[in-house]
Structures are given as C-alpha cells and as structure tokens.
C-alpha cells in the first residue's frame, strides 16, 4: 500500500527567540517492508545545520532556529510504499547491539507495579509460547491502562502510567517495553505514522513497540489498537524509549512561552 503523509509542526513563541536548536527524526527509511518513494522536509524560521544517522540508524537533522523569529514551521511530507509483514520487522541492523535493548532507561525503569504485572503474565502464560505470552501481555496492558489523551505528558514514565491506569500510545509502548525486558526479551520503542480507517486528519504521530525473538527477529506490537503493525504503519525512528525516537526534541534560551501545534494527514 502506498501512503501519502503530510506532517506540519508549528512552534509559536510569545517573545522573539534568542537561541533554539531542534533535533528532528522525521524522515522514514527504506527497508524492513517499506520503501520511501519520495520525502522532503522544509523549514521556515530555521536553518538546517547538519544531518546524520544516529546509533539506531534514525535519520537525524539539527535545525538552528533563526534569531528573533516568533514562529518556526517544519513540514515533512512524502510517499511510502508499505508491505504487510504481520508485524515482523525481521533482522537487526544499526550500530547499537541487540543487548542494548535489554536494559532499563529512566523512562522504562520498573517499579512495583511493572514488576507485579510481569510476575502475573509469567505465571499465567506458557514460557514456551513466546508470541502467545507477548500478545497476552499486550492485551493485559490495554485492559489495565485505558487510552485517554490529556492525562499523561511526554515526560511520564512507564511505572507512573501503569499506576495511574490511563495513557496514550507512548505510555502503552513503554509499559510493554519495560515488562518485556523483565521477562527476558530485548524491546524497543518505535515512532511513526498510522493511517486511520476512520479519518485522514490527525493531531499526533503514533508509537508502538518491537520485541526481539531469536527466530523471527523484531516483532511489532501496537498495544493501543490491539494489533500487529500492518501496511498502514510507517516506521520512522526506533530507540530504547520515547526519548531516543522522539520526532522532535530541542532546547531554547530566552524569555516567554512556547506553543506547539501539529497537523498530520495520512492517507492512501
């Protein structure tokens, strides 16, 4: 399936910017069932400084915001051809070894709630059926953490989201990553795009997770939707947690407030 994506991110500042630097991971890569047919990123109010592939093979760009501006707009758009591989991404690639995804990060560090969930899933499932156990874990998380926007932040950790009982796709993915690691499976975070069946306009990118299996390689799980990623999903960036794969991160010096607006269209 060919998907056309148009992703517009607009930052508006109440005061002229003295200094700001943005790190972008907005460009999907070809491979693992997807082929980028065309893609471009256009910056208004800022200047690209350099681009590189990070340790996870995420295409990364650094953008310096022009001094004195009060609005910066980032437009990323293109067409990606995606094949349905039933969630199986396959072999590992990149400079970071698989074992790096076994360790907890500050966003996925396990507390008592995550450890309890891991014990329950372990006792209730067959250790010989890895896929069955992981699908059961995904279902348990969806039941325990209701999908609800506006109740968590980008800084919310997996333990806190599980304890609160509500969250969004970032929270679902990081909870599953944490518990999968407790069960002995390397796991990683994926950010990207999802074509919704009931709408074209969206106000955020999507996130899911992948768990490593020695036989199949990386296997995707979208906890929020209860399915394995198919040809409606476009992978953009991966990492140990949401910070490693964040579409945009940055820093700013100066007074005033910052307002963020995202407009996203994903359609066949």
N, C-alpha and C positions, 0 to 999 in steps of 0.2 A: 504494500500500500504506500502511495506517495502522500506525504503530509506537508502542507504549507503552513509555516509558522511565522507570525509577526509579533514580536515581543518588544514593547516600548516601556522603558523605565525612566521616570522623570523625578528628579530631585529639585525641590524649590526651597530656597533659603531666605529667611526673614531679613538677613543682613548680607552685604556683599562678602564673598568668600575671600579669606586671606590665603589659606592653603588647604588643599584637599587632594587626596590620592585615592583612586578607586582601583581595586583588583577585580577583573572580570573573568568569569568562567561561563561564557555564554555560547561558545561555539562547539557544536557536536562534532564527533569524529567518526569517520567511516570504519567499519569493522564490527564483528560480533552481530551480524544480522541487520546492519543498517548502512546505507550509503548516502553520503551527503552530496546531493546533486548541485546545489548552489547555496551559498551562505555569505552574508555580509553583516558588518557591524559599523554603524555610523554614529559618531559622537558629535553632539552640539554643546558647546560650552566647555569643552575639554579637549586635550590633545593626547593621542596615544604615544607613550614613551618607548615601550618595547613589548614583545610578545615571546612566549616560550612555552614549552611543555613541562609541567611540574613532575614530581616523582610518581604521580599516579597516571601520567600521560594525559592530564587535562590541559587543553589549550588555554593558556592564561595570558591576559593582556593587562598592562598597567596604564592607567589613564590619569594624567595630571589635570585637575580642574583649573580652568583659566582664572587667573586672579581677578577679583572684582565682580564676577558673574553672580547672579542670584538664581539661575536655572541651568541645570545640565540635563540633557536628554540623550538616552542611549537606545538606539533602535537596532535590534538584531532580527534578521529575517532570512528565510531561505526555504528550500525544499529538501526533504529527506525521504529516501525510499527505505521502508522497513519490512522485514520478513518476520512472520510469526514463528518463533522458535520455542514456544511454550515455556517461556521464562528462562530457558537455558542460555546463558551468555557464553559459557564454554571456557576455554583455556585462559590462563592468567597471562597478562602482559604488563609491562611497565618496569620501572626501576625499583619499586617497593616490593619486597618479597611477600608471599602469602602469609608467612608467620607474623608479619607486622599487624595483620588484621585480627590477631588473637588477643591483643592487649587492650585493656580498657583505656578510655580517654576521659578527661574531665566531664564531657557531655554524656558518656555512656557508663560511667563508673557505677557498679552495682551496690545498692544498699539493701536493707532487709526486705523490701517489697519485691525487688527484682530477684533476689535470691530465693524467696519463697515461691515465686512463680516458676523459677527454674526447677526447684525440687518437685513441685506438683506435676509439671509437664513430664519430668523424668520418670516419676513413679506411675504415671497414667498411660505412658506410651511405650511402644516396643523399641528398644535400643537398636535392634537390627533393621528397623524400617526408618531410615534417616529422613526420607521425604515425608513419610507419614507423620513423624514426630514434628517436623518443621511446619507442616501445614496445620497440625493441631495447635502448635504454638501461635501461629498467625491468627487462628480463629479465637483462641483464648484472649489474645491482646485486643482484638476488635470488640469482644464482649466486655472486657474489663475497662477499656478506655474509649468512651463514646466520642465519635468525631464531632467536634464543636469548635467553631472558629471564635477567636477573640478571648479565649480563656488561658492560652499559653503564649509565650514570647519566643523569639528566636534563641534566647539565652536559656530557655527552660531545659533542664536536664531530664534524662530518661526516668530516673528514680522519682523525681517530683511529678512528672506527668502521670506515671502509673499510680502514685499515691493519690493524686487529685481525681483520677478517673475520667478525664476528658483531655482532648488534644486534637492535633491535626496530623497530616501525613508525616511531618518531620518527627513528631513525638512517637507515632506508631513505628516508624522505621528504626528510631534509636532504641526503643524498648526491645524490639526484636533482635537488633544487633547485640545488645547487652546480654540478653538471655541466651542467644545462640552461642556466644562466646563462653558463657558459664557452662554450657552443655558440651563444650569442646570443639566448636566449629568456628573457624575464621569467618568474619562477617564484615560487610562494608556498606556504606551509605551511597545512594545514587540520587542525583538531582537531574531533572529533565522535564520533558513535556509529555502530556497525555491528551489525546483527542477525546473529548467527552461526547457521549452519544446524544445528549440532550441539549447541547449548547455549543456555540463557537466562541463567544466572548468569555474570558476567564480573568480573574484578578490576581493569580499567583501561579508560579510554576509548581511542579509536582515532585514528590520524593518517594522512594521506596528503598528496599534493601536487597542485598545479594548475600547468600551464604555459600561457603566453599564446600564442595564434595570432591573427594579424590577421584571418583569415577567420572562424574559429569562436569566438573569444574564449577564455575559460578552459576548459581541458580537464583532467579529473582522472585521476590515476594512483595506484593502490594497489599499490605495489611489493611489499609483504609478501604480498599474496594474488594478485598477478599478474593483476589485472583492472582494468577501469574502474569507478568507483563507479556503483552502480545504485540501485534503490529500497529497498535495505536500509541505505543510508547516510544519516545526518542530519548536515548541516554545522552547526557551532556557531560557530567562530571561525576567522579567517584572519590571516596576518601574514607577515612576511619570513622568520621562522624559528619554532622551537618556543616561544621566549620570548614573542613577540608574541601567540601564540594559546594560551598555557597556560591550562587550565581554572581553576587556582587558583595564585596567587603571593602571597607575603606576606613580612612581616618581623616579628620578635619580639624583645623585650627581656626579659631575666630569666635566671635560672639554670635548670638542669635540662635534660632531654632531651624530644624530641618524637617521637611515634609516629603514623604515618598508616595508616588502613585505608579501603579503598574497596570498596563493594558496588554492583554495577551489574547491572540487568536490562534487556534489550532484547528485546521480543517483538512479534509481530504481534497 
